Amino acid sequence: MAATTAPASESSRRSNVSSTLPYMRAVAGSLGGVMEACCLQPIDVIKMRVQRHDGSANGGGGALYKSLTPFVTHLTLKYALRMCSNAALQSALNDASTGELEISPTEGGSPPLPPPTEPSSATSGR
């Protein structure tokens, strides 16, 4: 008989996520950017060659990774900044006692939209 484990509660999972330091999220985001660049660069090079009708395979497999450094740098910085700022904003907006966000979607933002109304037959002109 196999033992089953209960899934982690939502609050404990949130506390683990919110306790992650912003710089750790930045590192995770930058590693994701590196992986994305390494996977997409060859596909992008092939796409560009097909669009230019340039079927030459000059340089072999290494040519698929030509100019990878600027692409990796761009994505690394983009995702690191995105993940770090997201973590900083979440930690700034979390309530210390409950671990929940202090601002609900309708507080501090625009008020909710009223429900749509049916047009009356008097104003339809028929």
N, C-alpha and C positions, 0 to 999 in steps of 0.2 A: 504494500500500500504506500503510495507516494505522499509525502507531506506537502501540504499546500501552504503558501504564505499569503497573508492578507496584503492587498495593495496598500501602498503608502497613502496616508490621508492627504487631502488637498492642502491643509494648513502646514503639515510637515514638509511637503514638497516645496511649497512657496517659501518657507523659512530657509530651506537649503539654497534655493535660487537667489533669494534676496541677500543671503550671507556671502555670496560670491563677490569677491573684491572686484572693483571696476577694472583694475589692470589685468586681472585674470581673464575677464571677458574680452579685453582688448587683445590679449595674446591669442585667445581662441578665435576671435574674428580675423586677426591677421593670418593665422594658420589656414583658416577657411579660404581667405583670399589667395594665398599661395596655391592651395589645392585647386581652386577654381581656375586660376591662370594656367597652371600646368595641364589641366584637362582640356581647356577651351582653346588654347593657343594653336595646336595643330589643326583643329577643326576650322578656326578662323583663317589660317594660312591657306588651307585647301579651298575654302569658300572664295577667298580673294583670287586665287589662281584660276578657278573656274569662271569667275565673273570677268576676268581679264582675258579669258580664252588662252591662258598661258599654261600649257600642259607640261612644260619642262620640269624635270625633277632635278634641277641643279642643286648640288649640295647634299643630296641624300636625305636621311631622316633628320639630321641635325638642322637642316634648313627649315623644318617645321617649327623649330623653337627659336628662330631668328627674332631678335628684338623682344625676347621674353622679359628681360629685366625691367623695362619701363612699365610693361603690363602688370608684372608682379608687384612692383612698387606702388602703382596706382591702386590696385585692389587691396593690397596689404594695408595701406594707409586709410583707404575708404572704410573697410570693414572694422579696423581697429578703432577708428574714431566713432563709427556708428555704435559698436557694441559698448565702448567705454562711456559714451554720453548716455546711452540707454540705461546702463547700470547706475550711473550717477543720478539721473533723473528719477529712476525707480526708488533708489534709496532716499532721495530727498522728499519724495511724495508719500512714502510708506509711513503709516501710523506705527509708532514704536510699540504700543501696547497690543495691537491686534495683528500687525503685519500686513494689513490691507491698505490699499490706496486710499488716501484721505479725500480725494476729489471724485465725486461720482460723475458720470457722463453729462448730467444736466447742470451740475454746479460749476460755476466759473466759466462755462462756455455759453453757447447760444441756447436759448430755451427750446424745448422740444417742439416740433412742428405740430400744428393742429391737425386733426383727422381730416381727410378729404371730404368735401361736401358734394352731394349730388346736385346737378343743375336743375332748377325748377322749370316746370313746363311753361310758366308765364314769361320767363326771360329768354326762352329759346327762340321766340319769334315765329312759331308755327301755330 
